[in-house]
Amino acid sequence: MATNLTLMEYMKEQLTDNEDIVYQSFLIHGHTCVLIYIESIINVPVMQERIAAILIQESTLQANKENLVERLDQGTLIPLPSVLAQTTEDAVNQLVQGKVLLCLNEAHRIYLFDLVKYEKRAVSESKNELVVIGPQEAFIEDINTNLSLLRHKIKHPDLKTIRYEVGTYTKTIIYIVYIEGLCKPAIVRELDQQLNKISIDGVLGISYTAELMKKGTRTPFPQFQYTERPDSVAASLLEGRVGIMQDGTPSALLVPVTLFSLMQSSEDYYQSYMSASWIRIVRMFFAAISMLLPSLYVAITTFQPEMIPTELLVTISAARENIPFSALTEALIMELTFEGLREAGTRIPKPVGQTISIIGAIVIGQAAVQAGIVSAPMVIVVSVTGIASYIIPHFELGLAFRLLRFPLLIIGGTTGLIGVFITTFIVFGHLANLSAFGAPYMQPLAPLVFKDWKDIFVRVPAPVMKTRTTAYTTRNPRRQKSK
């Protein structure tokens, strides 16, 4: 700070051209005291009642200067927690984050009071991870509310939180949450190092943070699990996983992640084990369908038609009799059209989006068949594939399968089944070689861990699930006490 400027002059110079900043001055025992705050992001009634009213009352009393500073330092004058700013730059940064500043000009002291109050929506039900049975609440954009939802689930002192501030301009608050004694300390250390290394202007969503922390960029498969459900985060922490929560985002990240954890839904644990097991089998079948069905159809009809039963082959041939395109071109046209309709349904205003996307798909598909551009069997294949992609519980994994569908389709249309099989083996080899924060992506298949199969393809009854999966932690493996 320049020596020829007073404290208040310097503060006003730093905060120039900010018309929403309020300056409220008091003369107390010879001290020029100024309250500085941004009215739109603080709790104004509390500030006026607990700070301004006390300063107005104090200005009418007789006392010495030293007594005022001493009482502010000890916290006996204003009954709110306060922190003494170390520098004026620190005070300015805290002001724009919602702190109330009390500046004593002659004493060159600035006290910070935390009265931040941003507008936020109420806790509502989950929109992307719906369950019929189980909790309906979901995270919102306020980090403190999200932490309270999580602590409502896990009431134990071993639930630990580590706070970070990321973004030069956004000053975004990020928390690492974990249960001490369950998770691997190496994961927490790795996350700590990665978050401390982030240097960027701002992060506006947790996907920014995930991409900055991603270990490798040469894979379409997600290395973080997104969730908007507090119960999913709580269940994952109890398995020994670590959560990442960010202010301004109604989602959390979970690590480590495996392919099979992304294929599981919260509702699997709220239903009976028989129902959950059957749904998981159906889910995995349709996940394979979503990636392989178009390429298998094109490969078989183009190169290996002898594999198709005669009656079905006659039907397909009759449907394709007047189609001017090859099966590969036909499939690419329909797949790209379906992707366009899916994206349009997301962007169209909500009240009409779903209706237009459904009607558009029906009308376009019927018109394309009648016009002889595509065959009816191809419309069925693409429709089943599109529906199958929605069965995958986590959007990021479904997006990876949708992305891989196109190279598989092209390879199937040019090389036949042998190309599809080789490419599929390459994909599985990549998955087996992939690791996310120390956890093999394909465990318990690669490496093979039979004792962890109790919660992979099926879900065994809860009394049988006595131990935690070794993919996430080897500490305190037993989750149920023996009777």
N, C-alpha and C positions, 0 to 999 in steps of 0.2 A: 504494500500500500504506500502511495506517495506520502511523503512527510508533510506536504502542505495541504492535505485534505483531512478533514475530520472523518470519524468513523461513518457517520450518516451520509456525508457527502460522497464518500467512496461507495457505500452501498447503493445510493441512488444512481451513481454513475454506472455501476454494473447492471442495474435493473432498468435502465432507460428504455423508453418505448414499450413499456408493459403497463397498459392502462388498467388491467384487472388487479394490480397489486395495491393493497390498502396500507396507508401509513397513519397510525393513530398515536399522537404525541401526548406525553404527560410530563409535568415538572414536579418531581418528587424529591424533597429535601436537597435542592440544589442540583439534582441529577436530571438531565434531559433523557427521558425514557421514551422509546418509540416502539410500538407494536407494529410488526410488518407481517402481512399474511396475504394469501390469495383466497379471496372469499369463496370461490366456487369449489375449492377442494378441501376445505376444513369444516369442522363442526362449529359454526358461528355462534349458536346459542351457548354452548359450553365455554367457548372462548370469552364471550362477553360476561358470563356469570362467574367463571372461575379465575379469570385473569384480569380483564379490563375493569370489572367492578371493584376488585381488590386494589388495583392501582389507583383508581379514582378515590377510594376511601383513604388510601395511604397518603395521597397528596394533601389531604386536609390535616394530617397529624404532624407533630413535631418530633423529629429524630435527626440523628447525624448521618452523614454520608456513609461512613464506614458501616454503620448498623444496617443500612439498606443492602449493601453488597454482601455483607456477611449473612444476612437472613436469606437472600436469594441463593447464595452458595450452599447453605444448609438445607434449603427447601422448606423453611418454616413460614415464609411469606405467602407463597402461592402453592396451594395443596395439589400440585400436579407434578409428575416426574419431569425433570428437566436435565438437559445436557449442556455443558459449556462448549461452545464452538471453538475449535482450535485455531482456525483461520477464517478470514472473511470469505474466501473462495468456498470453503466448506459450508459456511452459513448460507451462501447463495444457492448452492446445490441442494441443501436441505429444504430451503424455502420452496423451490419448485416441485419438491416431492411431497409437500403437504404439511411441513412443519410451520409452527408459529414462532417468529423471532421476537425476542425482547432485547433491544439494543440499549445499552447504557453508554451514551456518547462520551462523557468525561472519563468513565472508568475503563473504556475500551474493552467492554465485555458484551458478548452476545449469548443469550440463553435460548435454547431450542426446546419447544414443547410439541409433543406429538399429538395433534388433533386432526389427523388426516381423515377425510370422509369423502370418498368418491361415490358417484352414483352407481348402483349395481342392481341387477335383477334378482328376483327371489329364487330360491332353490326350487327347481322343477324336476320333472321326471326325465329320464334318459330318452333321447330321440334316436340315437344310432345303435344302441345296444339294448333293445327292448327285451323284457322278460315278462312272462305271464305270472309266474310265482317268484316272489323275492322282493327286495327293496326297490323302490322306484326312483329314489333321489339320484341326482347327478351333480357333478361339479359345475360351478359357475366361473365367471371371469375374476372373481375376487379371491386372492390367495389365502387370506385369513379365514374366510368362510370355508374354503376347501380343506384347510388344515383342521378346522374344527369338526368338519364332517368325518375326517379320517380319525381324529382322536376320539370321536364318539364311538367308533368301531373298535379301536385298540386302546384300552385304558391300562397302560403299563409304562413304568418309567424307562423301560428299555427301548421304547420307541424314540428314536433320535432324529433330530433335524439339523441340517447344516445350511446356512444361509449364504447366498452369493448375490452379487449385483453385476449385471451384464449389460453392456451397451453404453457407449459414450454419451448418447443423447437420451435414450429411453430409460436408462437406469432401472432395468427390469429386474425384479426380485425372483430368484430361483431357489428352490429348496431341494436338497437331497434328503429323502426319508428312508429309514431302515430300522430294523429291530436288531439291536446289539446282541450278539451271541448266536444269531441265526444266520445272518448273511456272511459272505466271505469278506474279510477286511480288504483284500486286494481289489475287489470291485469298487469299494468306496474310495480307496486311494486313487484308482484309475479315473473315476468320475471327477474327483477333486482336481486332479491334474488337468484334465481336459477342460473343465469349466474355468479354471484359473488361466488357461492359455487362450481362451476366446477373447479376441480383440476386434470389435466391430462397432459400427455406428449405433446399431440398434437391433433388437430382436422383438418382433411383433407377435410371434406365435411360437408355440413349443416345437413346431416342425422346423423353424429356423435353428433352434438349439440342437435338435436331433441331427440335422444335416451337418452342422459344424462339428459335432462329436462323432460322426460316423467313421468307423475304423477304415472301411474300404469303400470306394465309390464304384467298383466294377461288379456290382451285383444288384439285380433288381429286387432281391428279397429284403424285407425290412429287418433291421437289427435292433429295433425298439418296438415294444408293443404299446399302442395307444389305447387308452381307455378313458371314459368319462364317468365311470362308476366308482364311488368310494369303496363299495364292498369288493370290487375286483382288486383294487389296490391293497386293501387290507388282507385279502386272501393271499395275494402274491407276496406281501411282506412276511406273512406267516410261513411261507414256503422257503424263505431265505433270499428272496429277491429284493431289489432296491428300486425305489420310486423316485422320479424327478417331477416336481411340480413347479409351475411357472405362473407368475401373476399375469392376468390379462388373457388367460387361456383356459377354457373349460375342459381340458384334457390333461392327463398325466402320462408320463412315459414309464415303462417297466423294463428292467434289465436284470439278469440275462434273459434272452428269448430263444426259444427253439421253434421248429416248424410245428410241432405238435401243440405247443402252448397257444399258437396262433389259430389252431383249429378247434380250440375249446371255447365254449361260451359260458357265461355266468350261470345261465339257467341249467346247465348240466348238473350243478350241485344243489339245485333247489327242487329237482324232480327225483323220482325214484331211480335207482341205479339201472333198472331194466329199461326204462324209457330213455334215460340218458345214453345208455350204451347203444341202443338201436338208432337213436338220432345221430350219434357220432359215426356209426358205420355208414348211414345214409349220407352224411355230410362229406365224409372222405371219398365216397364213391362219386358224388357229384362234383367234388373239387377236381378229381381226375378228369371227369367229363368236360368240365369248363376249359381245361387246357388242351385236351387231346381229341375230343370228338370231331371238330371240323377237319383236322389234318388226317385222322384215320378214315373219315368218309371220303375225302378227296383222293387219298392214296389208294384205297381199296377200289373205288369205282373207276379210277384211271389206270392203275397198273395190275391190280389183282381182283378183277371182277369175278373170277371163279370161286372166290371165297364166299360170295353172296348166294343165298338160296335162290333157285331158279325163278320161283314165283315173284320174289322180291326184286330180283334183277330185271325181270320183264317190266315190272311196275316202274322202276327207276328209269329204265331205258325209254319207256313210253313217255314219261314225264319230261325227259331231256331231249326228246326227238327234234323239236323245233328250236331249241336253245342255241343262239349263235356263238356262245362263249364256251370255253373249256370249263371243267369243274373247278379248277383253281381260280380262274378269273371270276366265275360266278360266286364262289365262296368269299373272295376278297371284297367284291361289291357289296354283298350282304353283310359281312362283318363290319366293314367301314360304315355302312348305313346304320347298322344297329348301334355302333359306338357313337355316331353323330346324334341319333335319337336319344341315347342315354345322357349324353352331355347336354343336349337341348332341354331335356326334362329337368336337369339340375338347375339350369339358368333361367328357365321360364318362371314367372311369378308363381308362388306356391299354390294359390287357389285353383289355377288352371293347368299347372305343369303336368301333373300326373295324368289328367284326362287327355291332354293333347298328345303326350308321349305314347299312351296306349293306343288311342285312336289313330295316331300317325303311323305306328308300327303295323296295325291291322290294315289300314287303307293302303299304305305303300306296299306291304307284302302281297296283298290280294291283287293290286294293280300290276305289280311286277310279274306275278305269275300269269295273269290274263294277257299281258302284253308280250309274253314269251321271252322276257329278259332273264328270268331265273326260274328254276323248277320248284315245284311244291316240296319235294323232299329236302332241297337245300334250305328252304324257309323253315321247315321243321327242325333241321339240324341246328341252324343258327339260333332259333328261338329257344330250343332246349339248352343250348350252350349259354345263352344270355341269362336264362333263369337259374342255371346251375351256378353261375358266378356270384349270384346274390346269396347263395346258401353259405358261402364262406363267412365266418363271423367277423373277421377283421378286414377292413377295407383295404389296407396296405397290401396284405397277402393276396387278396382278390385282384388287385391292380397288377401285381407281379405276374399272376397267371394269365391275365388278359394281355399283358405285354408279350409274354412268351408264346401265346397262341398264334401270333402272326408269323414269326420265323418258322415255327413248327408247321404251319399251314403251307408256307412256300416250299419248305423242304419236302413235305409230303406230296405236294403237287408236282415236284420235279424229280424226285428219286424214289418215291413209293414207300412202302412200309419199312424197308430196311433203313431208309433215312430217318423216318420217324423214331424207330427203335434206337438208333445210334444217338440221335439228338436227345432223346429222353434219358438215356444212360449218361450222357454228358451232363445234363442238368442235375441228375441225382448225384453224380460224382462231384459236381460243384457244391451241392448242398452238404455232402459228407465232408468236404474239405473246409466248409465255412464255419467260422467260430464267432460268437458274439459275446464279448466280455468274459472270456474264459469258458464258456459253455458250448460244446459241440452242437451245431445246429440240428443234427439229425439224431441226437441222443433221445431215447435209448436204443435206436437201431444201429447207429454208427457213432460211437462204439456200442456194442451190444451189451445192454444191462437189463437182464430179465426181471429183476425185482422191481424195476420202475415201470413195467408194462401194466401195472394195476390201474393206471390212470392215463392211458394213451389211446388205444383203439376202443376200449370199453372202460366203463367206470365200475369198479368193484364196490360192494357195500361199504359205507362209512366205517363200521367197526373193523373192517379188514385193512383199511388204509392207516396203518399204525406208524409208518415212517414217511419222511419227506423224500422227494426225488433227489437223487445225487447229482442231477444236472445243474442244480442251483446252489446247493450247499452240502457240505459234509459235516457241518457243526450241528450238534444237538439233533441228530437225525430222527429221534423218536418223537412223535407228535402226540401219542396217546400213552398213558401210563397203564401198566399191566394191573389187572385186578388182583 
